[in-house]
Amino acid sequence: MVDVANLPAKDRLVLAELLGVARRYGTGSERDTPRDVAAARVLQVSADPVLLGIAAGVALADPHGVEGPTLELLTAAGADLAVAEQHAEHVRTRLR
């Protein structure tokens, strides 16, 4: 499992930007943007499959089920799905 708290500060900043951009294009104000354009915008922030996977894990753990489009976008951008599953479980545990 990737421990976000142990990521270098630079990676945590990239992760925060990645989450914001993915949500904006996944479920937010830019959700009607074509998927290929949205995925390219996500990849401008980071193409690191681990960081994409952590972000996907946050979307996967969404207890309300509204982050599906964000998860799909991060997956299309190359998220490591094993990391996503692990991080989603970590997030779910923290939410309990």
N, C-alpha and C positions, 0 to 999 in steps of 0.2 A: 504494500500500500504506500502511496505517496502521501507524506505528511506535509500539508501546505505550510504549516508553521515553520518547517525546516527548509523550505525553499529559499533560495537567495532573494533578497529584497527586490532585485530587478525582475525576477520571475513572478513574484507576487504582484508587482505593478502591472506586468504584462497580462497576468491572469485576470486582474480586475478589469482592465481595458477589454480583454477578450470576452468576459462575461457581459459587459455592457453592450458591446457591438453585436454579439450573438443574440442577445435579447431584443435589441432594437430591430434587427432584421428578422428575428424569429417570430416574436409576438408583439413587438412594439410599433412605433410610428413608421418604420420602413418595411413592415411585414409583407407588403404587396410587391416588393422588389423581386425581379426574377431570381430564382434560386442560384443560378450560376453567378450572377452579379453579387448576390449576398455572400455566397461562399468565398468569392474572390476578396470581398471586403474583410471577411473574417481572417483570411490568409494573409492579408496585409498586416494584421496585428501580430499573428504568429502562425507558423506552420508546424510547430512542435507538437507531435502527436500526444505527448504526455500532458502538456498544458491544455490542449484541446480536449483530452480525455477527462481531466479534472473538471473543466467547465461542463462537459457533457454529463458528468456524474452529478453535478448540481442540478442540471435540468432533469435528469433521470429520477432524482429523489424528490422531485416536486410533489408534495402531498395533494395538490389540487388538480393535477393532471393537465395543466394548461401549457406546460413547457414543451410539449411534443414537437412543435415546429422548430424550436430552438435546438432540441436534441437532434432532429433530422439534419439541420444545417451544420451543426458541429460534426456529425457523423460524415456528412458529405465532404467536409473540409479535411477529414483525415484523423478524427479523434481515435485514440487507442481505446477500444471498447472494453478491454480488460481493466484498464485504469478507470474508465467510467463506472463500471460495475463496482469496483472496489471503493471508489470515492463515494458513490451513491449510498453504499451501505454505511460508510462512515457518517455521511450527512444524516441519514435516517436515524442512526444511533444518537447523534447529537440532538435531533429534533424530539426524541422521546423524553 
